[in-house]
Amino acid sequence: MQDWLKLFWYSIPLYLVAAIIEIIFRLKPHAFWRWCGLLCGWTAFFTHTAFLTLRTLESRQPPLFGLFASLNVFIWCLGLFYFTYSLRWHLRQTGIIILPMITWLLFIAAKAPQKEITSMPLVLKTVWFWIHVACAFISYGLFCLGGSAAILSLIGGKQLESNPALSELWDDFTYRSSAWGVSVFSVSMVSGGIWAYLAWSDYWVWTPKELWSSIIWVYYYTYLHARIMRDWQGKRARIMAVIGMMIVLFTYLGVGLLMKSSHPL
């Protein structure tokens, strides 16, 4: 077994333990569990980062082709934004959703076929495809981060209503995550169209993945419009963010695994 694959297997129990500790910490807050969770979480993230780095160096190509590789890029983006963006906002609570989600995705990746490195088809060896996929997973990570914050905001509704400043903080975090996400996703859609033209001589080929990706695009711009122009805040905006996250997960996992498509992911 290659060294990089061993690191992948090591990251699964590390993230699982980090998720369990995070749940314990939320149920019984204590400095011991806080620091154990951070230590285990960061160790899991760096182990997973080392896995992707070594795999990329050995393959001499970005890990963007195939379910196993693309899932791990998505997982890495989730971890990156949780350990940087969420903690910067002092909203570590999102870990109670993000860390179990990462663990769940790692288990799916563990069952994925073709873990070995395979050469990319010629049609994918273009910078437009790399930009398209990388931006898609960056945006997916941001959408899921915002959706996780929205879920926790809905759960703690009464507590937030009694603290307007805290409520505004959570809503602003969800909004900014979604706004950055849709901005990066726009780059993914444009670069994807250019890549599709180079691959199939057409900017749009009506695959299920393309249709659902366009739904994501329209949905999140609708969410931002409602948030800015119609001043949708509080419960309505949070529900929209949660629905958006569900659409994102279905587009990547549901469409990718259940529907036939010429799309490579």
PEURZI-V255738 format. One record per backbone hydrogen bond with DSSP energy under -1.0 kcal/mol. CO is the residue of the C=O (numbers start at 0). NH is the residue of the N-H. If there is no record, write none. Layout:
# PEURZI-V255738
{{CO & NH} {CO & NH}}
This chain:
# PEURZI-V255738
{{1 & 5} {2 & 6} {3 & 7} {4 & 8} {5 & 9} {6 & 10} {9 & 13} {10 & 14} {11 & 15} {12 & 16} {13 & 17} {14 & 18} {15 & 19} {16 & 20} {17 & 21} {18 & 22} {19 & 23} {20 & 24} {21 & 25} {22 & 26} {23 & 27} {29 & 33} {30 & 34} {31 & 35} {32 & 36} {33 & 37} {34 & 38} {35 & 39} {36 & 40} {37 & 41} {38 & 42} {39 & 43} {40 & 44} {41 & 45} {42 & 46} {43 & 47} {44 & 48} {45 & 49} {46 & 50} {47 & 51} {48 & 52} {49 & 53} {50 & 54} {51 & 55} {52 & 56} {53 & 57} {54 & 58} {55 & 59} {61 & 63} {65 & 69} {66 & 70} {67 & 71} {68 & 72} {69 & 73} {70 & 74} {71 & 75} {72 & 76} {73 & 77} {74 & 78} {75 & 79} {76 & 80} {77 & 81} {78 & 82} {79 & 83} {80 & 85} {81 & 86} {83 & 87} {84 & 88} {85 & 90} {86 & 89} {90 & 93} {91 & 94} {92 & 95} {93 & 96} {93 & 97} {94 & 98} {96 & 100} {97 & 101} {98 & 102} {99 & 103} {100 & 104} {101 & 105} {102 & 106} {103 & 107} {104 & 108} {105 & 109} {106 & 110} {120 & 123} {121 & 124} {123 & 125} {125 & 129} {126 & 130} {127 & 131} {128 & 132} {129 & 133} {130 & 134} {131 & 135} {132 & 136} {133 & 137} {134 & 138} {135 & 139} {136 & 140} {137 & 141} {138 & 142} {139 & 143} {140 & 144} {141 & 145} {142 & 146} {143 & 147} {144 & 148} {145 & 149} {146 & 150} {147 & 151} {148 & 152} {149 & 153} {150 & 154} {151 & 155} {153 & 156} {155 & 159} {156 & 160} {157 & 161} {159 & 162} {162 & 166} {163 & 167} {164 & 168} {165 & 169} {166 & 170} {167 & 171} {168 & 172} {169 & 173} {170 & 174} {171 & 175} {172 & 176} {173 & 177} {174 & 178} {175 & 179} {176 & 180} {177 & 181} {178 & 182} {179 & 183} {180 & 184} {181 & 185} {182 & 186} {183 & 187} {184 & 188} {185 & 189} {186 & 190} {187 & 191} {188 & 192} {189 & 193} {190 & 194} {191 & 195} {192 & 196} {193 & 197} {194 & 198} {195 & 199} {196 & 200} {206 & 210} {207 & 211} {208 & 212} {209 & 213} {210 & 214} {211 & 215} {212 & 216} {213 & 217} {214 & 218} {215 & 219} {216 & 220} {217 & 221} {218 & 222} {219 & 223} {220 & 224} {221 & 225} {222 & 226} {223 & 227} {224 & 228} {224 & 229} {225 & 231} {233 & 237} {234 & 238} {235 & 239} {236 & 240} {237 & 241} {238 & 242} {239 & 243} {240 & 244} {241 & 245} {242 & 246} {243 & 247} {244 & 248} {245 & 249} {246 & 250} {247 & 251} {248 & 252} {249 & 254} {252 & 256} {253 & 257} {254 & 258}}
